[in-house]
């Protein structure tokens, strides 16, 4: 999606977006904010943007989560990691 926004400028039909975070909670992203972010990404493809940061954060969380799970549940992996690190 990021590459698509950077490489082609087109009017994308978007609406206010409400994202549920629980049974009784949510947060919203308003239409003007979405359009503004998409325009900034298209006009400055060489600059870091929110998609890049979210991808990096998600990747690190995934790696650290897997490492923690393996360290807690696999004695062989724990011993190997302790020896190597």
C-alpha positions as CSV (number, residue, x, y, z in Angstrom):
1,X,0.0,0.0,0.0
2,X,2.8,2.4,0.9
3,X,4.5,1.8,-2.5
4,X,1.2,2.3,-4.3
5,X,0.6,5.6,-2.6
6,X,4.1,6.9,-3.2
7,X,4.1,6.0,-6.9
8,X,0.7,7.0,-8.1
9,X,-1.5,10.0,-7.2
10,X,-5.1,9.3,-7.4
11,X,-8.2,10.2,-5.6
12,X,-8.9,7.4,-3.1
13,X,-12.4,7.2,-1.7
14,X,-12.0,7.1,2.0
15,X,-14.3,7.8,4.8
16,X,-14.1,8.4,8.6
17,X,-12.7,5.2,10.0
18,X,-13.6,3.8,13.4
19,X,-11.5,1.0,14.7
20,X,-12.8,-1.1,17.5
21,X,-10.3,-1.8,20.3
22,X,-12.6,-3.6,22.6
23,X,-16.3,-4.3,23.2
24,X,-17.0,-0.8,24.4
25,X,-13.9,1.1,23.1
26,X,-12.7,2.4,19.8
27,X,-10.7,5.2,18.2
28,X,-11.3,7.1,15.0
29,X,-9.4,8.4,12.1
30,X,-11.0,11.3,10.3
31,X,-11.2,11.7,6.5
32,X,-9.1,15.0,6.4
33,X,-6.3,13.3,8.4
34,X,-6.3,10.3,6.0
35,X,-6.2,12.5,2.9
36,X,-3.5,14.7,4.4
37,X,-1.3,11.7,5.3
38,X,-1.7,10.1,1.8
39,X,-0.8,13.4,0.1
40,X,2.3,13.9,2.3
41,X,3.4,10.3,1.4
42,X,2.9,10.9,-2.3
43,X,4.6,14.3,-2.3
44,X,7.6,13.1,-0.3
45,X,8.3,9.5,-1.2
46,X,11.9,9.7,0.0
47,X,10.9,10.6,3.6
48,X,10.0,8.2,6.3
49,X,6.2,8.0,7.0
50,X,3.8,6.4,9.4
51,X,3.6,3.2,7.5
52,X,7.3,2.6,7.7
53,X,7.3,3.2,11.5
54,X,4.4,0.9,12.0
55,X,6.0,-1.8,10.0
56,X,9.3,-1.5,12.0
57,X,7.5,-1.5,15.4
58,X,5.4,-4.5,14.4
59,X,8.5,-6.4,13.2
60,X,10.4,-5.8,16.4
61,X,7.4,-6.7,18.6
62,X,7.0,-10.0,16.6
63,X,10.7,-10.8,17.0
64,X,10.8,-10.0,20.7
65,X,7.6,-11.8,21.3
66,X,8.8,-15.0,19.7
67,X,12.1,-14.8,21.5
68,X,10.4,-14.4,24.9
69,X,8.0,-17.3,24.1
70,X,10.9,-19.6,23.1
71,X,13.0,-18.6,26.1
72,X,10.2,-19.3,28.5
73,X,9.0,-22.6,26.9
74,X,12.1,-24.2,25.4
75,X,15.0,-25.1,27.7
76,X,17.2,-26.1,24.7
77,X,16.7,-22.7,23.1
78,X,17.3,-21.0,26.4
79,X,20.6,-22.8,26.9
80,X,21.6,-22.1,23.3
81,X,20.7,-18.4,23.6
82,X,22.5,-18.1,26.9
83,X,25.6,-19.6,25.4
84,X,25.6,-17.5,22.2
85,X,24.6,-14.2,23.8
